[in-house]
Amino acid sequence: MNDPNCLFCKIVRGEIPAQKVYEDDDVLAFHDIRPLAPVHFMLIPKEHLASLYEAGMAQHRTLGKMLALAGELARKEGASDGFRAIINTGRVGNQEVYHLHMHVIGGPDPLGPMIQRRK
C-alpha cells in the first residue's frame, strides 16, 4: 500500500522525478538530492512502511533484498573500497522522511566517525 502524501511513495509512483540507480517489483534505489559523499543513494521498499519500527517478519524478504543489493549497487556507483549503510529511525534517529529508507554512502575517501561518542 502507498501513502498518497508520502514523498517517497510519490517517487515510486513517478509523480516526482528521481535519478534511479535500480528498480524492481519490491525496491527502488535513487540518488539523494543532497549527497553527503560522491556515492549517496537511497534504497527504499516500494510498499509504504513508515520506519524500521513498523517493520516485521512480513517485510523480511524486502529488507533482506535491500541489504543484499547495497554492496552491488555501491560498487556500480563507484564506492570500490567500502561504504556506509544507514537507516535512521524515528525522531531520535533523525529520520526526516517517514518512509523507511537506507542511505548508502561512500566514495574514494574515508567517511570519518559515524557519530561522536558522548563523554
N, C-alpha and C positions, 0 to 999 in steps of 0.2 A: 504494500500500500504506500502511496506517496502523499505527502503533506502539500496541499495547494499553495501554502505560504512559505515553504522552506526554500531557501536559496539553492541548496544542492539538489533538491528534488526538481527545481526549475531547470538546472543544468542537465540533469538526467533526461528530462522531457524535451530538451532542445530549445526551451524558451529563453535561456541565457546562453550565449556562446562561451565555449571554453576550448582551450588548446589541449586536445585529447592526446594522452600517451597510450592508453589501452582501453578497450571496451569489450565486454561480453555480456551474456544474459544476466549475470549476477553483480558484476562490479564495473566501476568506471574509474579511470585514473586520468587526471588532468593537471596541468601546470598551475602552481599557486600564482595568484595575481600580484602578490607582494613577496617575491622569493627572498629567502634568507641566505641562500648559497647558490652556486652555479647550477646545482641539481636541486630542485624543490618542486615536488608534485604531491598531490593528494590521491589516495586510494579510498574510495567510498563504496559501500553497498548501494545498489540501486534501490533496494527497498528502504523506505524511511525507518530509521532507528535513531532516536534522539541522541543516545550516548552509549558508552560501554556499560553504564549502569543497567540499561534496559536489555542488554544482550543476554541470551541464554543458550541452552543447548540447541534450540531451534535454529540458531544462526551459526552453528559451529562450522558448517560447510563453507559459507560465505566468508566468515572471519579467517578460517584457515586458508582459503584461496587468496585473500588479501595478503596474508603473511608470506605465503609461498611465492606470490608474484613480486613482492617488494624487491628482492635481490636481483632478479632477472631484469626488471624494468629499470632499477637504479643503474645497473651496468650499461644497459642500452642508452640511457640518458647521459652517461659519462662519469658516473661515480665508480671508478675502477678499483679503488683501494679502500672501500668501506662507505658506510652511510649510517644515518640515524633514522629510526622509525619511531614516531611519537604519536600517541593517541591521548590528547588532552580530554579530560572527563570532568564535567561539572564546573561550578564556579571556582573552587579551589584549584582545579586543574587548568584553569584559564581557557576553558572551551569557549570559543567565540561563535561558532555556528553549531546549532543543536541538531546536527545530522552526523552520526558517527563518521569520523574520518581519520585516516592515518597519514601524517606528514612523512614523506620520505625525503631526507635532506642529505646532500653530500656534495662532493666536488674534489678537486685536487688537494686542497689544504685541510689540515685538521680542523674540526669544528669547535674545539675548546670544551670546557667542562659543561656537563649537562645542566646542572643548577648549582648555585652557590650553597655550600654547607652552612648550616646555622651554627653559631658559636655558643 
